[in-house]
């Protein structure tokens, strides 16, 4: 019997500094994501794209913040949609859009996991920890806040009330290489498991990933993977507005996704920060689809030759 997955687009760009992420969901579909997953034996339901109505501006004591009303509206819509998608499908996939998407998807998934009597674990594949509070962000770009919000940190009175937080001990970040002072302090205070690119250079990707998966398995947890394009080396994935040199290589990224697929633990996935306006002939979109297929069961011997 086929396992079921759903695709749900969230064309959000109000959390980022550069326009273009709103085209991400369409780009992933155009690059062949639905067909790639169906070819692997999954029953794929494309749920289309979410929308929010126009919002009245909202002020905040931190004058740097912009698009607060839009971000709050997206959080509310996505929290409900993520809960519903997890209830109806084995592995929902959320297509972004900038990483503020995860401020909605993760709380919805945490609520669903709590109703199943299981903890939610989050694997955060990103160059940035996105651990800013609303009062600590200097840029005001709210795609830098989701991990602090969904782990229940203080300072989010302006965001929708959090129904179920993720235990910071259940969060693992890999590929980190751009951390602000406020985020570093929070990582230290909360004891969040972080493997920056130096750790990956020294240990490889398998040792930290295997240890985290062992913890998920032992807790009988549900596992959400949040994949930001800037986890990757910009030379192989240029379609992102926050490029940081020194990211994961093609093979490191595939090994992570293949290992996640082998584990059978993944219950949901975000694909975020794809900005097709910055891409080169769909190069990054095709790579992201290929990486997602690795998580869904494709292996090296199943992969046709491509010109990356």
Secondary structure, 3 states (H helix, E strand, C coil): CCCEEEEEEECCCCCCCCCCHHHHHHHHHHCCHHHHHHHCCCEEEEEEECCCCCCCCCCCCCCCCCCHHHHHHHHHHHHHHHHHHHHHCCEEEEEECCHHHHHHHHHHHHHHHHHCCCCEEEEEECCECCCCCCCCCCCCCHHHCHHHHHCCCCCCCCCCCCCCCCCHHHEEEEEECECCHHHHHHHHHHCCEEEEHHHHHHHHHHHHHHHHHHHHHHCCCEEEEEEEHHHECCCCCCCCCCCCCCCECHHHHHHHHHHHHHHCCEEEEEEECCCHHHCCCCHHHHHHHHHHHHHCCCCHHHCCCCCC
